[in-house]
Amino acid sequence: MDYKRIYVKRDKYLCTESKRLLRDFKDYLGIKGLEYIRVVNIYDLINVDEEEKDLIVNKILKESQLFIISDEPPIGDGELGFRVEPLKGQFNQREDSMNFLVKNFLLDEDKEVLHSKLIILNRISQEDLDRIKSYYINPIEAREVPLESFTYIREEEEVEDVEVIEGFMNFDEDRMLVFKEKYGIGMDMDDLLHCQNYFKGIGRDPYIVEIKLLDTYWSDHCRHTTFMTEITDIEIEKGKYREIFEFYQ
């Protein structure tokens, strides 16, 4: 797979994320010797040639002269770092925005961008680094990956046919009862027959998702809490906006 990797970082004294992490690591973890943190965004550009790479760098990534862009990992002497990427299924705002811009700018669906993040620290021991990684990386959302690694799998979206309840309009009570038990429908028979009359009226059988949706929001619990709840005895605490809330109560 052909790809080009770009490292983008802001000056360490102007990056708000770096300042926040530095404060957290020094104050919360007690790593007092830490002098600075650099946050580097890593972009892997898939199926992009040199000309397209330059366009992406100059038109999208290079927001101002405060951003430093390089082709090599910007880890200097005396610094340690670790790279993190979101787990599969986790939304990555930067990756999503980059893909939108690249595909709309280059007008080519074959292009793709992967994003990960490199955290660089100075004046710390390996023990301190391990503590920082344990604090920073939430294993439910992200994972550490080797700095030089590259993994790319194109996922093709599978579109499945939505199930239609064939013959629903003409179910008699016995067949309706079988349907109710098969799909674990919580509505009683009167509610189901009411739904049947509706779909008869529009001249088609329902999708299973339609019946499931009706079943969910017409359950006794949702019906009582959503449609039949009465809010009484409202108490408004003293504060700046109390008079406004009391006026609209």
N, C-alpha and C positions, 0 to 999 in steps of 0.2 A: 504493500500500500504506500503510495507516494504522499508524503506530507512534509510540511515545513513548520518548524517550531519557532515561536516568537516569545520573548520575555519582555514584559512591560512593567515598569515600576515608576512610582512617583518619588520625588526627593523625600528622604526619610523624615525630614523635619516639617514637611508640608502634608504628609499623609495622615489623615485623621484616624484611619484604622490602625496604623502603626502606633500612634500616640495612645490609643485606647488599650491596645494589647500590652504595650510597655507598662502602662499604669496597672493593669490587671496582674501581670506577671510579677512586678516588683512589690505591689501592695498586698495582693491576695496570696500569691505563692511565696512571697518573701525572698525572691531572688534579687538581692540588692545590687549585686555587681553588674547586672545587665545595663548596658549603656544605651543601646538603640535596637530597634527592630525594623527590618525592611520587609514589606509585603510585595511580592512579585506575582503578577498574573501571567500564567502560561497559556498561550493559545496554539493549538495544533491545527494548522490549516490543511484540510484534506482536498486532494485533487486540484491544487493551485500551482500555477507556474510562477516564475520569478516576476514577471510583469504584473500578474494579478496580486502576488504577495506585496509588491511595492504599492499598489493601489490601496490595498487593505490597510497597510501600515500608515500611509500618508493621509488617506481620506477618512479612515475610521478610528484607528488606534491612537494616532498621534494627535491627541486633543489640544495640546499646547506644548510649549518648550519645556514645561515642567516635567514632562513624561520622558523617561529614558527607555529606549527600545534597543534590544540586542538579540543576537542569534545564539549566544552562549550563556550558560547559567551564571548569573552575576554574584557568585559566592567568592568573597575575597579571603586573604590570609587571616587566620584567627577567628573566622566565622563558622558557624554551624547552621545547618538548615534542614528542613523537612518539607516534603511535598504532600498535598492533600487534594483529593478529588471527591465529589459527592458520590454516594452509592447509587446504583442503578435504581431509577424510579424517583429519585429526589430531584426537585426542580432546581435548576441552576440559572439564576437570572442573567448573569453575564453571558453564559453560553447561549441562552435563548435569544438575547438581544443581538449578539454577534451574528448568529445564524440568520436572523431576520434581516439585518443590515447587509450582510454579504450576499445573500440570495437575491435581495431586491436591488442591490447595487450592481452586482455582476450579471443578474438575470440568468443564472445558471443553477438549476436544481442539484447538479452533481457536486457542487461545492458544499463543504461542511466544516464546522469549527468545533473543536473540543476545548474545554477550559478546565484548568486546575490551578492550584495556588501554591506558591513557595514561600515559606516563612523563614527568614534569615535573621540570626541572632549573633551577638558578639559577647565576648568576655563571660562565657558560661562553660560549665563542665558538661560531660556527657550525662551525668546524673541529673543535672538541672534540665538538660534538654529532654530527657525522658519524662520528667515531671511536667514540663510544659506541654509535651505532646499528649500526655494522659489527660491534662486539663482541657486542651484546645480541641482535640478530636473527639467528637461525639460519635461513638461507633454505630449509633442508630442512623446517623445521617451521612457520615463520611468515613473515609479510610485513608491511611497513609500509603503512598505508592513510591517506588524507587524514582529518583530524580530523572534518570534517562529512559524510563520505561515508556512504551507506547502500545496501547491496546485499542483496537478499533473493530467494532462489529456493526455493520449496517443492519438495522432492524427493519424488516418490512412489515408494515401495518396490515394485520389480517382483519378483514371485514366479514363478519359472520352475518348470515341472514337472521333477522329477528323473527322469533317464532310467532306464528299466527295460530290462535285457537280455532282450528277448523271446525265448522258446524256449530259454533257457540250460539248463534242466533236461534238455532232450532233444537237446542238441548231440551229434553224433557227433564222432569225433576230428578229422575234416577240418574241420568247421565250428568246432570249438573252436580249431583252429590258426589259422583265418582271424580269429576273434575276438581271439586272442592277439596277432597281428601288427597288426591294425587299431588296437588300443588300446595297443600297446606294453607288454604285460604281461610282467613279468620272471619270474614264476613258471614253473616247467617244467610239462609236461603232466600229470605225476602230481599235482602240487599243485592244478592247475586241476580235474582230475577229482575230486579229493578235495573241493574246494569244491562242485562240481556235485552230488556225492552228499549233501552237507549240505543244500543247498537243495531237492533232491528230497525229503529227509526232512521238511522243514517245509512242503513243498507250494507253493512259489512261486519265481518267477524273481528274481534279485538286482537291486538297483540298482547302477549302474556305480560309485557312490561306495563301495559295500560291497566290490566286487572291488578297486578301487584302494587302499582302506585295507588290505585283506588283503595285497595285492601289496607295498605299501610296507613293512609291518612283518614280512613273511615273506621279504623279500629276504635274500640271503646275508649282506650287510653287517649288517643289523639283527639277523638271527638270531644271528650270531656275537657281535656286540658287546653285544646286549641279553640274550640268553638263555644264551650259552655262555662269557661272560667270567669268568675266575677271577682274583680279586684276591689277590696274594701279596706277600710281602716288604714289609709295611706298616711305615713308620718314623714314629714320633710324636716331634715335637720337644719339647724341655724347655719346660715352661710350667705355668701354674696348674692346668690341667685334664688334665695328662698321665695321672695315675693313673686318672682316670675313664675316659678313652678306652682305656687299656690294659686296664682291667677288662672293658669291653664288646667288646673286639677278638675 
